[in-house]
Amino acid sequence: MVAMAEKLDIDTRLSTEGRVVIPAAVRSALGVSPGDRVRFVVEDGEVKLMTAQSLLFAVWANNHGGDAGDSVVDVRRARRADAARASAKSDRIAAAAAADSRSEDEIEASLLDQLGLSQ
């Protein structure tokens, strides 16, 4: 198998039946043999040929963090941070409301005045 970092650039032709033969060098680089399943992924006008092994690794990486770390830990950390921000915001609103001694009518009049809709 050729190292994955190595770039292959091979031209081939589309048959009249719409078929393409995967060149031997590409099959060797991907480690695929006759009868193996492959997947074509078309995105932004480009095609990726995915092997079962590469798909398996992608699924494993998504569930185990791959090279980027532990995705479960990252999600939990983000959720805790979001909850802390929401709690802090709620606390600020409650403190501001407790410090405001105006009646609801006075608050309404003030808001209408700020919007230029004074009565």
QUIVEN-V611492 format. One record per backbone hydrogen bond with DSSP energy under -1.0 kcal/mol. NH is the residue of the N-H (numbers start at 1). CO is the residue of the C=O. E is the energy in kcal/mol with one decimal. If there is no record, write none. Layout:
# QUIVEN-V611492
NH_CO_E, NH_CO_E
This chain:
# QUIVEN-V611492
6_3_-1.6, 15_19_-3.0, 18_15_-1.9, 27_23_-2.5, 28_24_-2.7, 29_25_-2.2, 30_26_-2.4, 31_27_-1.2, 32_27_-2.1, 36_33_-2.5, 39_50_-2.7, 41_48_-2.8, 43_46_-2.7, 46_43_-1.6, 48_41_-2.8, 50_39_-3.7, 55_51_-2.3, 56_52_-2.5, 57_53_-2.3, 58_54_-2.2, 59_55_-2.4, 60_56_-2.5, 61_57_-3.0, 62_58_-2.3, 63_59_-1.6, 64_60_-1.6, 65_61_-1.2, 68_65_-1.3, 74_70_-2.3, 75_71_-2.5, 76_72_-2.4, 77_73_-2.5, 78_74_-2.3, 79_75_-2.6, 80_76_-2.4, 81_77_-2.2, 82_78_-2.5, 83_79_-2.5, 84_80_-2.4, 85_81_-2.3, 86_82_-2.5, 87_83_-2.5, 88_84_-2.5, 89_85_-2.4, 90_86_-2.4, 91_87_-2.4, 92_88_-2.3, 93_89_-2.5, 94_90_-2.5, 95_91_-2.4, 96_92_-2.4, 97_93_-2.5, 98_94_-2.4, 99_95_-1.9, 100_96_-1.1, 107_103_-2.3, 108_104_-2.6, 109_105_-2.3, 110_106_-2.2, 111_107_-2.4, 112_108_-2.5, 113_109_-2.2, 114_110_-2.2, 115_111_-1.6, 116_113_-1.1, 117_112_-3.4
